[in-house]
């Protein structure tokens, strides 16, 4: 077992909500989690940390010791690091599905295609509902229940809805999901339905769903669980702590993250900055954010005005998890790019499809949005921003089975049929593995086996 769980937070450990714009400390949050003074987003800060968390070595040992505990709070890869999270009076009341504890894989094949000596992938798709959202949802849903809410809600392109519905069901709450009609993977939508969410498909895009949801939570006692909720990002930041622990507290040179609503890159960056402040690490990895070319508001914002004003747009990409044109956490992401010296890059639909297949060829499956990391990394290597000998980690945010239709269409060869990208997609043929229809005879199977062997040797 583990040490006794403290029933109440110490004064040094208590957290505060602070505005990222004007810096005002908020005692009570608005329902949309924006500053009442200036309208900017809020973040969680810990004024007493410096004095209370001075022994980094002792905390590292404690976190490792908890891995052998049978308590739910310790089996969670989020709550295992609870000294760096907002405190609960009763830790046993949290909602957990044993999230976190995700694997770090070596990716030798992807390293070769990217031109690196070594490459790793931190696969957040191995969370309970198949995406990184679970690490934030355990925290935010637990706060919702603690605050007495019966309903929680989100706007979603799929992963958030699946995660929120699962944690709400587990915590005895009801959930409302607003999704854009026709723009969500059925694999993700089926999860929300199975977990009991009231699911509304709206005739708009994700940004339209988000605007409507903000109106709903202002009028009804419904707790907002999108990534504007700062508690979501506090949970999500633990993936960075876990990653550094897996590297024996020696940070990689680069961490490459997909860019959608930009909460994840903000959360991971916040954790790296906090770990450096507290003495857990001596330097920061560079966080780079990759977007689809058809959903590239951060790329345009950085290139056109240096991150001063968001360039919003109508997003369009098959990587549905990052099909967002007006990202809520863009200011937080800009701050992380500037603090860590990272880069922003965009990749085409064909580049995403190719990278997804290349990741799969290493035996590691992911959803399309995750594959932008490898596609973008290849560009950053060619540009000289990432050096061949440097250590790099791709953050894979969602499981392969989140969007099986994309994968099936890729391997059938009709993913880009009839589109302007059809000619460009010719480069994908060597990665396509369509099912082969045969007569039910041993000879047909053996012949196919030999033909495949010959192809692989040439």
MARSE-551246 format. One record per residue (C-alpha): residue number from 1; residue in one letter; x, y negated, z negated. Coordinates in nm, 4 decimals, padded with zeros to 6 digits. Layout:
BEGIN
NODE num residuo c1 c2 c3
NODE NUM A X Y Z
...
This chain:
BEGIN
NODE num residuo c1 c2 c3
NODE 1 X 00.0000 00.0000 00.0000
NODE 2 X 00.1027 -00.3624 -00.0131
NODE 3 X 00.1338 -00.6424 -00.2662
NODE 4 X -00.1778 -00.7753 -00.4379
NODE 5 X -00.3757 -01.0069 -00.2128
NODE 6 X -00.4017 -01.3485 -00.3698
NODE 7 X -00.7647 -01.4422 -00.4397
NODE 8 X -00.7084 -01.8123 -00.3726
NODE 9 X -00.4662 -02.0269 -00.1739
NODE 10 X -00.1949 -02.2203 -00.3518
NODE 11 X -00.1974 -02.5980 -00.3141
NODE 12 X 00.1211 -02.5745 -00.1088
NODE 13 X -00.0407 -02.3335 00.1374
NODE 14 X -00.3635 -02.5217 00.2042
NODE 15 X -00.4199 -02.6299 00.5624
NODE 16 X -00.5586 -02.9520 00.7068
NODE 17 X -00.7187 -03.0492 01.0353
NODE 18 X -00.5329 -03.3273 01.2135
NODE 19 X -00.6112 -03.5085 01.5391
NODE 20 X -00.3514 -03.4569 01.8136
NODE 21 X -00.4202 -03.8091 01.9418
NODE 22 X -00.4479 -04.0542 01.6540
NODE 23 X -00.3161 -03.8259 01.3780
NODE 24 X -00.6070 -03.8846 01.1417
NODE 25 X -00.6691 -03.6024 00.8931
NODE 26 X -01.0267 -03.4741 00.9112
NODE 27 X -01.1888 -03.3418 00.5968
NODE 28 X -01.4900 -03.2152 00.7915
NODE 29 X -01.5028 -03.1279 01.1610
NODE 30 X -01.7610 -03.2197 01.4202
NODE 31 X -01.9439 -02.9274 01.5805
NODE 32 X -01.7416 -02.9760 01.9006
NODE 33 X -01.4082 -02.9806 01.7095
NODE 34 X -01.3113 -03.3256 01.8303
NODE 35 X -01.1843 -03.6202 01.6306
NODE 36 X -01.4631 -03.8542 01.5198
NODE 37 X -01.2276 -04.1520 01.5592
NODE 38 X -01.0787 -04.1040 01.9065
NODE 39 X -01.2422 -03.7920 02.0548
NODE 40 X -00.9220 -03.5897 02.0911
NODE 41 X -00.8809 -03.2257 01.9902
NODE 42 X -00.7847 -03.1161 01.6405
NODE 43 X -00.5042 -02.8899 01.5237
NODE 44 X -00.4223 -02.7216 01.1958
NODE 45 X -00.1245 -02.8458 00.9941
NODE 46 X 00.0271 -02.7336 00.6635
NODE 47 X 00.1673 -03.0270 00.4626
NODE 48 X 00.3080 -02.8123 00.1826
NODE 49 X 00.4875 -02.5535 00.3929
NODE 50 X 00.8418 -02.6802 00.3652
NODE 51 X 00.8548 -02.6268 -00.0085
NODE 52 X 00.6437 -02.3108 -00.0322
NODE 53 X 00.7937 -02.1071 00.2544
NODE 54 X 01.1629 -02.1657 00.1990
NODE 55 X 01.2675 -01.7982 00.1906
NODE 56 X 01.2386 -01.6834 00.5527
NODE 57 X 01.4253 -01.3573 00.4885
NODE 58 X 01.1805 -01.2539 00.2147
NODE 59 X 00.8807 -01.3225 00.4393
NODE 60 X 01.0307 -01.1244 00.7262
NODE 61 X 01.0755 -00.8280 00.4926
NODE 62 X 00.7237 -00.8649 00.3548
NODE 63 X 00.5686 -00.8727 00.7038
NODE 64 X 00.7584 -00.5606 00.8035
NODE 65 X 00.6585 -00.3837 00.4812
NODE 66 X 00.2911 -00.4512 00.5520
NODE 67 X 00.3107 -00.2393 00.8668
NODE 68 X 00.3015 00.0705 00.6421
NODE 69 X -00.0023 -00.0490 00.4459
NODE 70 X -00.3493 00.0972 00.4875
NODE 71 X -00.5353 -00.2233 00.4025
NODE 72 X -00.7325 -00.3739 00.6938
NODE 73 X -00.5774 -00.7157 00.6326
NODE 74 X -00.2303 -00.5627 00.6725
NODE 75 X -00.3141 -00.3353 00.9658
NODE 76 X -00.4125 -00.6432 01.1659
NODE 77 X -00.1263 -00.7901 01.3686
NODE 78 X -00.2762 -01.1326 01.2979
NODE 79 X -00.3445 -01.1250 00.9257
NODE 80 X -00.0169 -00.9485 00.8557
NODE 81 X 00.1363 -01.2953 00.9050
NODE 82 X -00.1195 -01.4694 00.6817
NODE 83 X 00.1368 -01.6897 00.5077
NODE 84 X 00.1461 -01.8907 00.8317
NODE 85 X -00.2334 -01.9076 00.8650
NODE 86 X -00.5163 -02.0957 00.6934
NODE 87 X -00.5859 -01.9241 00.3643
NODE 88 X -00.9021 -01.7403 00.2586
NODE 89 X -01.0238 -01.7139 -00.0993
NODE 90 X -01.1026 -01.3477 -00.0372
NODE 91 X -00.8834 -01.1865 00.2290
NODE 92 X -01.0952 -00.8733 00.2238
NODE 93 X -01.3887 -01.0655 00.3753
NODE 94 X -01.2190 -01.1315 00.7085
NODE 95 X -01.3542 -00.9765 01.0301
NODE 96 X -01.0902 -00.7554 01.1869
NODE 97 X -01.0785 -00.4866 01.4542
NODE 98 X -00.7068 -00.4226 01.3840
NODE 99 X -00.6094 -00.6700 01.6570
NODE 100 X -00.2532 -00.7632 01.7464
NODE 101 X 00.0341 -00.5163 01.7131
NODE 102 X 00.0618 -00.5201 02.0927
NODE 103 X 00.3549 -00.3569 02.2732
NODE 104 X 00.6595 -00.5201 02.4271
NODE 105 X 00.7532 -00.3330 02.7436
NODE 106 X 01.0707 -00.3342 02.9471
NODE 107 X 00.9874 -00.3932 03.3153
NODE 108 X 01.2792 -00.2612 03.5256
NODE 109 X 01.0975 -00.2631 03.8595
NODE 110 X 00.9660 -00.6143 03.8112
NODE 111 X 01.3100 -00.7277 03.6997
NODE 112 X 01.4513 -00.6102 04.0338
NODE 113 X 01.1887 -00.7858 04.2450
NODE 114 X 01.2323 -01.1047 04.0422
NODE 115 X 01.6108 -01.0973 04.0614
NODE 116 X 01.6742 -01.0550 03.6890
NODE 117 X 01.8968 -00.8208 03.4930
NODE 118 X 01.6240 -00.7518 03.2368
NODE 119 X 01.2589 -00.8425 03.2002
NODE 120 X 00.9963 -00.7778 02.9318
NODE 121 X 00.6184 -00.7984 02.9132
NODE 122 X 00.4217 -00.8636 02.5954
NODE 123 X 00.0907 -00.6959 02.6750
NODE 124 X -00.1913 -00.8724 02.4943
NODE 125 X -00.4365 -00.6701 02.7010
NODE 126 X -00.3771 -00.3898 02.4517
NODE 127 X -00.5958 -00.5665 02.1953
NODE 128 X -00.9268 -00.4023 02.0879
NODE 129 X -01.1466 -00.5678 02.3535
NODE 130 X -00.8694 -00.5736 02.6132
NODE 131 X -00.7423 -00.9316 02.6001
NODE 132 X -00.5416 -01.1806 02.3966
NODE 133 X -00.8661 -01.3478 02.2856
NODE 134 X -00.9005 -01.1022 01.9967
NODE 135 X -00.6068 -01.2497 01.8075
NODE 136 X -00.7811 -01.5856 01.7913
NODE 137 X -01.1313 -01.4507 01.7507
NODE 138 X -01.0564 -01.2624 01.4289
NODE 139 X -00.9591 -01.5936 01.2687
NODE 140 X -01.2329 -01.8172 01.4118
NODE 141 X -01.5131 -01.5645 01.3651
NODE 142 X -01.4052 -01.5118 01.0052
NODE 143 X -01.4255 -01.8880 00.9463
NODE 144 X -01.7729 -01.8939 01.1044
NODE 145 X -01.8956 -01.6257 00.8677
NODE 146 X -01.7304 -01.7947 00.5701
NODE 147 X -01.9096 -02.1183 00.6611
NODE 148 X -02.2434 -01.9380 00.6664
NODE 149 X -02.3247 -01.9473 01.0386
NODE 150 X -02.5721 -01.6920 01.1762
NODE 151 X -02.5000 -01.7769 01.5401
NODE 152 X -02.1704 -01.8159 01.7250
NODE 153 X -02.1366 -01.9151 02.0909
NODE 154 X -01.8935 -01.9573 02.3760
NODE 155 X -01.8700 -02.0508 02.7412
NODE 156 X -01.6646 -01.7900 02.9183
NODE 157 X -01.5152 -01.6525 03.2371
NODE 158 X -01.5394 -01.3101 03.0727
NODE 159 X -01.2691 -01.2299 02.8179
NODE 160 X -01.3820 -01.4779 02.5530
NODE 161 X -01.7392 -01.3528 02.5710
NODE 162 X -01.6323 -00.9914 02.5262
NODE 163 X -01.4150 -01.0744 02.2287
NODE 164 X -01.6591 -01.3097 02.0607
NODE 165 X -01.9497 -01.0660 02.0959
NODE 166 X -01.7460 -00.7855 01.9423
NODE 167 X -01.6306 -00.9869 01.6418
NODE 168 X -01.9748 -01.1373 01.5883
NODE 169 X -02.1307 -00.7904 01.5872
NODE 170 X -01.8650 -00.6643 01.3498
NODE 171 X -01.9283 -00.9591 01.1175
NODE 172 X -02.3069 -00.9302 01.1218
NODE 173 X -02.3603 -01.2480 01.3256
NODE 174 X -02.5494 -01.3168 01.6473
NODE 175 X -02.3746 -01.4381 01.9616
NODE 176 X -02.4684 -01.6569 02.2581
NODE 177 X -02.2669 -01.6387 02.5804
NODE 178 X -02.2847 -01.8884 02.8685
NODE 179 X -02.1144 -01.7639 03.1844
NODE 180 X -02.0999 -01.8984 03.5414
NODE 181 X -02.3285 -01.7006 03.7696
NODE 182 X -02.1421 -01.4759 04.0140
NODE 183 X -01.7962 -01.5712 03.8876
NODE 184 X -01.7369 -01.3163 03.6129
NODE 185 X -01.5982 -00.9648 03.6412
NODE 186 X -01.8671 -00.7059 03.5699
NODE 187 X -01.6167 -00.5167 03.3568
NODE 188 X -01.5984 -00.8121 03.1183
NODE 189 X -01.9684 -00.8915 03.1298
NODE 190 X -02.0560 -00.5321 03.0405
NODE 191 X -01.8594 -00.5675 02.7179
NODE 192 X -02.0563 -00.8705 02.6007
NODE 193 X -02.3822 -00.6910 02.6801
NODE 194 X -02.2776 -00.3783 02.4931
NODE 195 X -02.1784 -00.5785 02.1851
NODE 196 X -02.5271 -00.7334 02.1739
NODE 197 X -02.4682 -01.0886 02.2963
NODE 198 X -02.7515 -01.3031 02.4288
NODE 199 X -02.5945 -01.3602 02.7681
NODE 200 X -02.6999 -01.6455 02.9990
NODE 201 X -02.5686 -01.6715 03.3545
NODE 202 X -02.5817 -02.0386 03.4520
NODE 203 X -02.5857 -02.1751 03.8051
NODE 204 X -02.2648 -02.3703 03.7548
NODE 205 X -01.8907 -02.3123 03.7014
NODE 206 X -01.7052 -02.2579 03.3732
NODE 207 X -01.6626 -02.6297 03.3144
NODE 208 X -02.0375 -02.6798 03.3588
NODE 209 X -02.1034 -02.4016 03.1068
NODE 210 X -01.8704 -02.5726 02.8626
NODE 211 X -02.0420 -02.9094 02.8998
NODE 212 X -02.3822 -02.7545 02.8301
NODE 213 X -02.2525 -02.5572 02.5323
NODE 214 X -02.1148 -02.8746 02.3746
NODE 215 X -02.4663 -03.0177 02.3876
NODE 216 X -02.6158 -02.7025 02.2372
NODE 217 X -02.3839 -02.6945 01.9336
NODE 218 X -02.4604 -03.0608 01.8598
NODE 219 X -02.8310 -02.9841 01.8322
NODE 220 X -02.8396 -02.6325 01.6855
NODE 221 X -02.6628 -02.4594 01.3903
NODE 222 X -02.4348 -02.2660 01.6231
NODE 223 X -02.0598 -02.2278 01.5684
NODE 224 X -01.8434 -02.2944 01.8745
NODE 225 X -01.5834 -02.0256 01.9431
NODE 226 X -01.4074 -02.1526 02.2546
NODE 227 X -01.0388 -02.2416 02.2356
NODE 228 X -01.1178 -02.6041 02.1447
NODE 229 X -01.1741 -02.4466 01.8039
NODE 230 X -00.8372 -02.4926 01.6301
NODE 231 X -00.8840 -02.1751 01.4268
NODE 232 X -00.8828 -01.9786 01.7521
NODE 233 X -00.5372 -02.1094 01.8354
NODE 234 X -00.4085 -02.0357 01.4865
NODE 235 X -00.4935 -01.6703 01.5323
NODE 236 X -00.3523 -01.6608 01.8845
NODE 237 X -00.0200 -01.8051 01.7716
NODE 238 X 00.0595 -01.4843 01.5823
NODE 239 X 00.1442 -01.3139 01.9134
NODE 240 X 00.4510 -01.5382 01.9264
NODE 241 X 00.5520 -01.4434 01.5716
NODE 242 X 00.5079 -01.0767 01.6556
NODE 243 X 00.7100 -01.1213 01.9754
NODE 244 X 01.0024 -01.2791 01.7915
NODE 245 X 00.9874 -01.0021 01.5309
NODE 246 X 01.0091 -00.7478 01.8158
NODE 247 X 01.3214 -00.9313 01.9341
NODE 248 X 01.4685 -00.9049 01.5819
NODE 249 X 01.4195 -01.2804 01.5367
NODE 250 X 01.6393 -01.3706 01.8355
NODE 251 X 01.4157 -01.5694 02.0753
NODE 252 X 01.4197 -01.4919 02.4479
NODE 253 X 01.5294 -01.7689 02.6816
NODE 254 X 01.1932 -01.7927 02.8592
NODE 255 X 00.8307 -01.7058 02.7896
NODE 256 X 00.6007 -01.7168 03.0945
NODE 257 X 00.2281 -01.7711 03.0304
NODE 258 X -00.0799 -01.7841 03.2571
NODE 259 X -00.2558 -02.1200 03.2564
NODE 260 X -00.6356 -02.1384 03.2394
NODE 261 X -00.7956 -02.3410 02.9620
NODE 262 X -00.4378 -02.3780 02.8260
NODE 263 X -00.5168 -02.2769 02.4693
NODE 264 X -00.2870 -01.9735 02.4746
NODE 265 X 00.0262 -02.1560 02.5868
NODE 266 X -00.0540 -02.4225 02.3274
NODE 267 X -00.0935 -02.1620 02.0533
NODE 268 X 00.2266 -01.9752 02.1363
NODE 269 X 00.4222 -02.2992 02.1585
NODE 270 X 00.2848 -02.4158 01.8242
NODE 271 X 00.4096 -02.0952 01.6639
NODE 272 X 00.7583 -02.1314 01.8106
NODE 273 X 00.7817 -02.4912 01.6870
NODE 274 X 00.6639 -02.3893 01.3402
NODE 275 X 00.9063 -02.0965 01.3215
NODE 276 X 01.1947 -02.3261 01.4080
NODE 277 X 01.0783 -02.5834 01.1531
NODE 278 X 01.0661 -02.3150 00.8815
NODE 279 X 01.4040 -02.1632 00.9719
NODE 280 X 01.2813 -01.8311 01.1144
NODE 281 X 01.4537 -01.9034 01.4474
NODE 282 X 01.7394 -02.1343 01.5405
NODE 283 X 01.6256 -02.2320 01.8903
NODE 284 X 01.3115 -02.2527 02.1024
NODE 285 X 01.2364 -02.0416 02.4084
NODE 286 X 01.1251 -02.2372 02.7132
NODE 287 X 00.7529 -02.1896 02.7692
NODE 288 X 00.6540 -02.2085 03.1357
NODE 289 X 00.2930 -02.2107 03.2523
NODE 290 X 00.1792 -02.0599 03.5819
NODE 291 X -00.1517 -02.1388 03.7517
NODE 292 X -00.3307 -02.0178 04.0614
NODE 293 X -00.2947 -02.2670 04.3475
NODE 294 X -00.6731 -02.2958 04.3643
NODE 295 X -00.7034 -02.3676 03.9924
NODE 296 X -00.3995 -02.5845 03.9250
NODE 297 X -00.5042 -02.8912 03.7224
NODE 298 X -00.1982 -02.8769 03.4946
NODE 299 X 00.0413 -02.8417 03.7878
NODE 300 X -00.1138 -03.1436 03.9566
NODE 301 X -00.1215 -03.3382 03.6307
NODE 302 X 00.2507 -03.2849 03.5689
NODE 303 X 00.3535 -03.3505 03.9278
NODE 304 X 00.1320 -03.6502 03.9947
NODE 305 X 00.1558 -03.8448 03.6701
NODE 306 X 00.3967 -03.6641 03.4377
NODE 307 X 00.1238 -03.5304 03.2105
NODE 308 X -00.0381 -03.8636 03.1229
NODE 309 X -00.3837 -03.8116 03.2741
NODE 310 X -00.5590 -03.4864 03.3585
NODE 311 X -00.6218 -03.4248 03.7275
NODE 312 X -00.9413 -03.2188 03.7061
NODE 313 X -01.0686 -03.0231 04.0062
NODE 314 X -01.3184 -02.7650 04.1291
NODE 315 X -01.1344 -02.4393 04.0579
NODE 316 X -01.1353 -02.1432 04.2943
NODE 317 X -00.9335 -01.8239 04.2523
NODE 318 X -00.9985 -01.4496 04.2366
NODE 319 X -00.8079 -01.4506 03.9061
NODE 320 X -01.1336 -01.5240 03.7248
NODE 321 X -00.9842 -01.5552 03.3764
NODE 322 X -00.7992 -01.8730 03.4824
NODE 323 X -01.0632 -02.0167 03.7181
NODE 324 X -01.0834 -02.3407 03.5186
NODE 325 X -01.0523 -02.6885 03.6676
NODE 326 X -01.0927 -02.9035 03.3573
NODE 327 X -00.8891 -02.7358 03.0811
NODE 328 X -00.9709 -02.8492 02.7295
NODE 329 X -00.6231 -02.7999 02.5814
NODE 330 X -00.4249 -02.9765 02.8543
NODE 331 X -00.2756 -03.2376 02.6178
NODE 332 X -00.1562 -02.9651 02.3816
NODE 333 X -00.0031 -02.7757 02.6755
NODE 334 X 00.1783 -03.0864 02.8030
NODE 335 X 00.3224 -03.1387 02.4572
NODE 336 X 00.4498 -02.7784 02.4477
NODE 337 X 00.6059 -02.8065 02.7942
NODE 338 X 00.7886 -03.1205 02.6879
NODE 339 X 00.8949 -02.9813 02.3487
NODE 340 X 01.0362 -02.6558 02.4883
NODE 341 X 01.1654 -02.7772 02.8249
NODE 342 X 00.9429 -02.5398 03.0192
NODE 343 X 00.8178 -02.5632 03.3767
NODE 344 X 00.4831 -02.5492 03.5556
NODE 345 X 00.4336 -02.3634 03.8828
NODE 346 X 00.1500 -02.2473 04.1056
NODE 347 X 00.1099 -01.9293 04.3072
NODE 348 X -00.1123 -01.8249 04.5963
NODE 349 X -00.3839 -01.5583 04.5923
NODE 350 X -00.1659 -01.3222 04.7949
NODE 351 X 00.1287 -01.3793 04.5614
NODE 352 X -00.0959 -01.2945 04.2655
NODE 353 X -00.2176 -00.9727 04.4305
NODE 354 X 00.1369 -00.8650 04.5166
NODE 355 X 00.2660 -00.9359 04.1661
NODE 356 X -00.0215 -00.7423 04.0108
NODE 357 X 00.0682 -00.4372 04.2197
NODE 358 X 00.4366 -00.4755 04.1303
NODE 359 X 00.3504 -00.4807 03.7608
NODE 360 X 00.1371 -00.1721 03.8160
NODE 361 X 00.4298 00.0009 03.9860
NODE 362 X 00.6116 -00.0235 03.6531
NODE 363 X 00.3290 00.1779 03.4965
NODE 364 X 00.1799 -00.1255 03.3237
NODE 365 X -00.1639 -00.2421 03.4382
NODE 366 X -00.3022 -00.5932 03.3982
NODE 367 X -00.5845 -00.8118 03.5226
NODE 368 X -00.5157 -01.0581 03.8091
NODE 369 X -00.4761 -01.3636 03.5844
NODE 370 X -00.1889 -01.1931 03.3992
NODE 371 X -00.0026 -01.1311 03.7240
NODE 372 X 00.0494 -01.5009 03.7887
NODE 373 X 00.3347 -01.4745 03.5382
NODE 374 X 00.5460 -01.2476 03.7590
NODE 375 X 00.4505 -01.4347 04.0761
NODE 376 X 00.5538 -01.7636 03.9153
NODE 377 X 00.8684 -01.6160 03.7639
NODE 378 X 00.9925 -01.5146 04.1091
NODE 379 X 00.9619 -01.8777 04.2177
NODE 380 X 01.1360 -02.0077 03.9051
NODE 381 X 01.4271 -01.7703 03.9660
NODE 382 X 01.4611 -01.8846 04.3283
NODE 383 X 01.4566 -02.2456 04.2112
NODE 384 X 01.7392 -02.1723 03.9654
NODE 385 X 01.5290 -02.2687 03.6634
NODE 386 X 01.5525 -01.9121 03.5323
NODE 387 X 01.8989 -01.7522 03.5555
NODE 388 X 01.9512 -01.3859 03.6400
NODE 389 X 02.1207 -01.3084 03.3087
NODE 390 X 01.8608 -01.4816 03.0877
NODE 391 X 01.6038 -01.2950 02.8789
NODE 392 X 01.2460 -01.3446 02.9944
NODE 393 X 00.9081 -01.2319 02.8591
NODE 394 X 00.5872 -01.2279 03.0612
NODE 395 X 00.2686 -01.2692 02.8583
NODE 396 X 00.0127 -01.0301 03.0060
NODE 397 X -00.3211 -01.1546 02.8779
NODE 398 X -00.5733 -00.8954 02.9959
NODE 399 X -00.6092 -00.5222 03.0580
NODE 400 X -00.6175 -00.3662 03.4056
NODE 401 X -00.9743 -00.2425 03.3547
NODE 402 X -01.1036 -00.5955 03.2963
NODE 403 X -01.1402 -00.6353 03.6733
NODE 404 X -01.1284 -00.2927 03.8426
NODE 405 X -01.3060 -00.4206 04.1559
NODE 406 X -01.0075 -00.6449 04.2380
NODE 407 X -00.7731 -00.3468 04.2101
NODE 408 X -00.9918 -00.1199 04.4212
NODE 409 X -01.0299 -00.3798 04.6951
NODE 410 X -00.6547 -00.4397 04.6934
NODE 411 X -00.5740 -00.0741 04.7483
NODE 412 X -00.8492 -00.0286 05.0082
NODE 413 X -00.6887 -00.3163 05.1968
NODE 414 X -00.9985 -00.5361 05.2172
NODE 415 X -00.9249 -00.7872 04.9404
NODE 416 X -00.8566 -01.0639 05.1922
NODE 417 X -01.0468 -00.9282 05.4929
NODE 418 X -01.2288 -01.2039 05.6788
NODE 419 X -01.0523 -01.4838 05.4911
NODE 420 X -00.7899 -01.7351 05.5980
NODE 421 X -00.5363 -01.5318 05.3991
NODE 422 X -00.5873 -01.2111 05.5992
NODE 423 X -00.2702 -01.2506 05.8090
NODE 424 X -00.0551 -01.3478 05.5101
NODE 425 X -00.1873 -01.0416 05.3239
NODE 426 X -00.0002 -00.8148 05.5622
NODE 427 X 00.2916 -00.8218 05.3174
NODE 428 X 00.0777 -00.6250 05.0708
NODE 429 X 00.0538 -00.3062 05.2787
NODE 430 X 00.3603 -00.1387 05.1282
NODE 431 X 00.1967 -00.1650 04.7824
NODE 432 X -00.1479 -00.0380 04.8797
NODE 433 X -00.2469 00.3157 04.7772
NODE 434 X -00.5950 00.3881 04.9106
NODE 435 X -00.7583 00.7232 04.8247
NODE 436 X -00.6970 00.9843 05.0950
NODE 437 X -00.9991 01.1851 05.2120
NODE 438 X -00.9038 01.5491 05.2864
NODE 439 X -01.0561 01.8824 05.3592
NODE 440 X -01.0699 02.0941 05.0445
NODE 441 X -00.7781 02.3192 05.1427
NODE 442 X -00.4395 02.3885 04.9917
NODE 443 X -00.2723 02.3211 05.3280
NODE 444 X -00.4190 01.9713 05.3520
NODE 445 X -00.3028 01.8817 05.0007
NODE 446 X 00.0491 02.0192 05.0564
NODE 447 X 00.0797 01.8377 05.3894
NODE 448 X -00.0234 01.5103 05.2244
NODE 449 X 00.2235 01.5704 04.9416
NODE 450 X 00.5105 01.6204 05.1882
NODE 451 X 00.4122 01.3123 05.3894
NODE 452 X 00.4102 01.1031 05.0738
NODE 453 X 00.7493 01.2441 04.9757
NODE 454 X 00.8916 01.1485 05.3140
NODE 455 X 00.7578 00.7939 05.2869
NODE 456 X 00.9074 00.7461 04.9439
NODE 457 X 01.2504 00.8639 05.0575
NODE 458 X 01.2673 00.6303 05.3564
